[in-house]
Amino acid sequence: MPYGPFPLELLTTEQMARADRLTIESGVPGMALMEKAAAALARVTSQILQRTSGRRVLVLCGPGNNGGDGYVAARLLRGQRYKVRVASLVPPNQLRGDAARAAAGWVGEVIPAQDCDFTGVDLVIDALFGTGLARDLDPEAQALVKRLNQWRRETKQNVVSVDIPSGVDGTTGAIRGAAVEADATVTFFRVKTGHLLLPGRSRCGALTCAHIGIRSSALATIDVKTFVNMPALWQQELPLPQIEGHKYSRGHALVVSGGASFTGAARLSAAAALRAGAGLVTLASPTEALAVNASALTSVMVRPADGAKGLAAVLSDERKNAVAIGPGLGVSEESCRQVETALTPQAYRRAAVLDADALTSFADDPFRLWRATRAAPGPVVMTPHAGEFGRLFSECDSDRALRSKLDKARDAARVSGAVVLYKGPDTVVAAPDGRVSILPWATPWLATAGSGDVLTGIIAGLLAQRMDAFAAASCAAWMHARAAEIFGPGLIADDITATLPMVWRELQGKQLRYCPRSSSESCVA
């Protein structure tokens, strides 16, 4: 989908628990929240059953409030004349609080979940464990989850998870021993980071975020810094041409090319920078590659620049206010010097995008790069994929304590003083001040040579137009993914750039006006 229908804010499980607690302390009964949550769950379940002509439902309940949601949903679905059975990991008399009250409202039989039979079932509701899960599932629960997943694969029937598929960590997206493979997930109030981070995202299926009466005012005390990457996040800063503008007012991006054998990557970046809106784009080319670059480019200007000294001469023109370096540059000490030249402090603002070889060249001494990024004359964006990230940010890439991709990117931005765009199907953009965005979707057709070079160019084009670096990186990731989605099968890197005008038309059209900063209830596949 081009525009995420979710509320903008993303919460950790701890933040969600706090919002829940603050709402209850303000006078809203916990049981009222549970009834509304179960109503949303029953509504989604009923829609699926109507579509598949199913009638028989099995509800798997866990030991906490997630199980309580399951009991209430079972009661509501039986009231709609569905044939409902309930199986529980623990006897109902061992439940406490709202979960016990919910179980008391179910008048049917409750069988042990370990003994439940999936034969003849049309749909299973997974209400075993929610986003509050803070440990690996025990062997008994893992066995049940694996049996459920096998049934789903063999029968092609649907599984609907409450809050998050059981076994997925609600904050990191990690799998805690085993995890349910859901066809749909119904979460509440706000989407959690674990819903969008892999591998958790691949287990959620169609995700619905339902409002159940938790007050949005609770967000003011939580200090939310993580967001869904969608136009509502950056649309106010999107640079659009003005009637009184001209090419120089739209910025001048410089893209640094490698040697004669590696010029294609830089040209992809240069063309994308133009499509992203930069008024002018110049390719700084080694003399040996000047002819091949000049013969392949028309809208992009080409200037000779041999090594760090030649690059410094080209950058002496203060109108060149954004530089992209790395694609096809080559891994060498000379590349390190060129990057340092691009980041040399100046009297005027100049933004920079570092990708590929501009990052790998510093793998043996990342602190050297960080000294340069912190001293740069303008904002710096780094765009590593997982391999480059691991080489450059080995400390941040540690897997201790199930640290998520989000945590790693946030740490990398803090130590480098740069905006870090950590590429992947769940692209994370992190700013040094702690802000983070997560791209909620991406097409697998983006896995093609040169697509990252195009992304570098889009960021450079937006930075040349003086867009905030965090907003520019988030916007570029979204535009990049949206262009690939529009083009679809057969995509190559050039097609992303060629499709950008369609993305711009969407962003300028009526759809943008309806991007919600919050929504009452919505679903995306």
C-alpha positions, 0 to 999 in steps of 0.5 A, a space after each residue: 500500500 502506498 500509505 500506511 493506515 496506522 497511527 504514526 507512533 510506534 511503541 515498545 512493549 514497556 511503553 504500551 504497558 505504561 499507556 495501558 496502566 495510565 488509562 486504567 489509573 485515570 478511571 477506565 476499567 481494565 475489563 472495559 478495555 478487554 471487551 473492546 479489544 475482544 470486539 475488534 478481534 471478533 470483528 476481524 475474525 468474522 470478516 475472515 470467516 464470512 470470506 471463507 465460508 467457515 463456521 468452526 473456531 478454536 480459541 487458544 487461550 494463555 495465562 494472562 490478559 491475552 488469554 482474557 481477550 480470547 475468552 471474551 472473543 469466544 463468547 462474542 463469536 458464539 453469540 454470532 452463532 459460530 461454533 466455538 471451542 476454547 482450549 487453555 494452557 492453564 485451568 481457568 481457576 488459575 487465572 487472576 484479575 481481568 483474565 479470570 473475569 473474562 474466563 468466568 463469562 465463558 459458559 462452554 467447556 475449556 479443554 487443555 490446549 496441549 490436548 486440543 484437536 485441530 481436526 475440522 476447525 476452520 479458524 484458530 484464534 491465537 490468544 496464548 501470549 501477547 506483546 508482554 512476553 519477556 522470555 522464550 516459550 517453554 517446551 510445552 508452549 513451543 510444541 503447541 505452536 509448532 503443531 498449530 503452524 503445521 496444521 495451518 500449512 497443511 490445511 491452508 486455514 486461517 490463524 488470527 493472533 491477538 496483539 502479536 503472534 505468540 512467541 514474537 518479541 513485541 519490542 525486537 521482533 525476535 522469535 522467542 523459541 517458536 512463534 505462531 505464523 498468523 494470517 492476521 493480527 489484531 493489535 491495540 492502540 498503537 502498533 509495536 516495533 516488533 510488528 514491523 521488525 523482522 522476523 516478527 513482521 513476517 509472522 503477523 499477516 494482515 495487521 489491524 490496529 484497533 482503538 479500544 479506549 486507551 487515551 492518546 494523552 498517555 503518549 505525552 508522558 511516554 516520550 515516543 521517538 519511534 515512528 512508522 515511516 509513512 508520508 505523515 512523518 515527513 510530508 510537512 518537510 517535503 520540498 516541492 518546487 515553488 513558482 518563484 524558484 529556479 534550478 539554483 534554489 533547488 540545490 546542487 548535488 555532487 556525486 563522486 564517481 569511481 574509476 573507469 571500470 566502476 562508473 555505473 553506480 555513480 551514474 545511477 545515483 546522479 540520475 536519481 538525485 535529479 529525479 528526487 528534485 535537485 536543481 543541478 547534479 554534477 558527477 565528479 569523475 576521475 580523468 580516466 573515466 571522464 569519456 565514459 561518464 560524459 558519453 552516458 550522461 545528458 542531464 547530469 554535468 561531468 567535471 574532472 576530479 582526480 583523488 582527494 585533491 581534485 575533489 577538493 577543487 570541485 567542492 570549492 564551489 559553495 553552491 554544491 551543497 550536497 555530496 554523495 560518495 561511495 557507489 563504485 568508489 573502490 575500497 582504498 586509502 585514497 577513498 578514505 581521503 576523498 570521504 574526509 575531503 567531502 566532510 572537511 569543515 567549511 564556512 558554508 553548509 554542505 550535506 553528505 551521503 556515504 554509502 558502499 565503499 565510502 563506508 567499507 574503506 573505514 572498516 579497519 578504523 571506524 573511529 577515523 570516519 566518525 571523527 570526520 562525520 562529527 566535524 562535517 559542515 552539514 548533516 551526514 547520512 550513512 546507508 549501510 546494508 547488514 554486511 557494511 553495518 557489521 563491519 563498521 559498527 561491530 560494537 553496535 551490531 552485537 546480538 547481546 540481550 536480543 538487541 533489535 535492528 532498531 537499537 543497533 541503528 540508534 546506537 550507530 547514529 549516536 556514536 557517529 553523529 550521523 543519520 543511519 539508514 540501516 537497509 533491508 526489508 525492514 529499513 530503519 532510519 535513526 537520527 543522533 537525537 534518538 528519533 527512529 523510523 521503520 519502513 512498514 513494507 518493501 517489495 522483494 523486487 528491490 533485491 537487484 544490483 544498483 538499487 542501493 545506489 539509486 537510494 543514495 541519489 534520492 537522499 542526496 537530491 532531497 538533502 540538496 533541497 535542504 530537507 532535514 536529514 532524518 526526514 530526507 532519509 526516511 522519505 527517500 526510503 519510502 519513495 524508493 520502496 514505493 517506486 519499486 512497488 509500482 513498477 513490480 516484476 522485472 524491476 532493475 535499478 534504472 526502473 526505480 528512477 524512471 518511476 519516481 515521477 509517478 511517486 511524486 504525483 502521488 505525493 502531490 495528489 489527494 491521497 496525501 491529504 488523507 494520511 492519518 497521524 492517527 486512525 480509529 481502526 484500519 488494516 493493511 495486508 
